[in-house]
Amino acid sequence: MKDLLIVGKIPPPIGGVTIHVSRLWAYFCSRRDCSFLHLKDLFTGRGISSVLGHRIIHLHTSNVYLRLVFAVVGHILGKRTIITYHGNLSRYSWLKNEADYLSLRWCSVPIVINRGSHTLARGMNPRAQRVSAFIPPSDVQPLPLATLEVIERIKLRQRVFCTNAFNVTFDKHGLEIYGITNLLSRFSLRSDYKLIISDPTGSYKAFVRVNAPDLIDVPHWICFPHDFCEVIKLSEGFIRNTSTDGDSISVREALYLGKPVFATNVVDRPEGVLAYRDLDELFALLQSGTTSNVGAVEPNTIEVLIDIYKELGLGREP
């Protein structure tokens, strides 16, 4: 029986969770006692065999009901289960929140990614851990030359900021989680600013084209898979205008690259982030010409996870 099975998705599609999982697996893929299972294969014959053949199983998914089933079945089978909750706890409707709280209680080690969620999780499971989702990229893919040249031309006449959106999603109040449309409305009033939107699936551009066609030409869209770190490097700062959040990898990447980060204050943000309450406050911050922030040095995510895995039996004889 092998020690560790990591279950999740890797790009495509590109998203915060898939990037985290791909970087995590890149570290462990050379170990013979560790395996990876794509989430879509979890309930196949191969998936069930993989689950039965490993002692420690680490799940990454945003599906609250799958998290609950995984935690309960893992407990029944005597597995050491870990679930990373990539998002702020209690952000769903009552039923989904209750499913999350049950999975928190049933899994061996719940991992959350911000202080507020950690406080809540510890009240339900004292083994809960707070671990940053950020794993530094080991390799960076340059942008296509044509895209690079367009951005450099924009920078000659406008101040450039960036944001990203991996899909069009709404919170429990019906608001856009990424807050893109509201952001475009304000950027449309500033001819001296340009917003670059990394939209690798093109879904957000299509959404804006239908729902706010007068705003479609406000930003510069990048609608193909690309390395967002390269966009951050070309910008004056990164904007995270979300209505809810977890431990955004993009926020961490921008801080890691020494760029100013402007983010809503809807969750606890890392040290160095310039948090704002509303768009008026955001644009006051942008106007101030804030220079680079350097956030607090976080514990190495890989090292923290290895310690958790070892506590559950990684590398130990059965």
Residue, then its C-alpha position, 0 to 999 in steps of 0.5 A: m500500500k502506498d502512502l499518499l494520494i493527491v486528488g484534484k484537477i490540474p490545468p486545463p482549466i487554469g484556476g487558483v485551485t488547479i494551479h495549486v494542485s499542479r505545483l503541489w504534484a510537481y513536487f511529489c511526482s518523483r516519489r514512488d510512495c505518492s500518486f495523483l488521481h484526477l478528480k474526474d476519475l475518483f468514482t471509476g474503477r481506477g479511482i476506487s482502487s487508488v483510494l483503497g491502495h493509499r493510506i493518506i488521501h488529500l482532496h482538492t475540490s470546490n464541490v461541498y457535497l463531494r467533500l462530505v461524501f469523501a470525508v464520511v467514506g474515508h472515515i468508514l474505510g479507516k483512511r487518513t483524509i485531508i481536505t483543503y478548503h480553497g475558499n472562505l468558510s461559511r460563504y455558501s447558502w445554509l445547506k452547503n455550509e452545513a455540508d462543509y461543517l460536517s466534512l470538517r468534523w469527519c475528515s482527519v485534517p481539514i486545511v483552510i487558507n485564511r485566519g477567519s476560516h481557521t478560527l471557525a474550523r478549529g471550533m469544529n475540528p481541533r486538528a484543523q490547520r491553516v496553510s497558504a495555498f501559494i506555492p511559488p512557480s518553478d517555471v514561468q512561460p513567457l507571453p506571446l511576443a504580439t501580446l507583450e508588444v501590445i501591453e508595452r504600447i499601452k504602457l507608453r500612454q496609460r497606467v496599467f493595472c491587472t486583474n484576472a477571472f477564471n470563470v463567471t461565478f456569483d456569490k450567495h447574494g447574486l453578485e459577481i464574485y470577481g466584480i469585473t463589471n463594476l470594475l470596468s464601469r469605474f475604469s471607463l471613467r479614467s482614460d489615463y488608466k488601463l485594466i488588463i484582464s486575464d480571462p483564459t477561457g474567454s468566458y468573462k469577455a463573452f459575459v460582458r459582451v452580452n450583459a454590458p456591451d458598452l464596457i467590452d472595449v474598456p480593458h485589454w482582454i487576454c483570452f487564451p491560456h497564459d502565465f498570469c505572473e508575466v502579466i503581473k510583471l508588466s503591470e503597476g499593480f494587481i487588483r482583486n475586486t472579489s465579493t468573497d475569497g480564500d487565500s488567492i494565489s494571484v494575490r500571493e504571486a503579486l506580493y512574491l513579485g514585489k507588486p502592489v496588491f489592491a484587494t477587497n477587505v472581505v477576508d483576512r488578506p496577507e500582510g502587504v495587501l492594500a485592502y479597500r472597502d469600495l471602489d471609491e477607496l480603491f481609486a483613491l489608493l490607485q491615485s496615490g501612486t503606491t509603490s511596491n509592497v513586500g508582504a510577510v514571509e509565509p512558512n513554506t507551503i510544501e514544508v508545512l504539508i510534508d509535516i502534516y503528511k508525516e504526522l499522518g504516516l508518510g514515509r512510515e512503515p505500516 
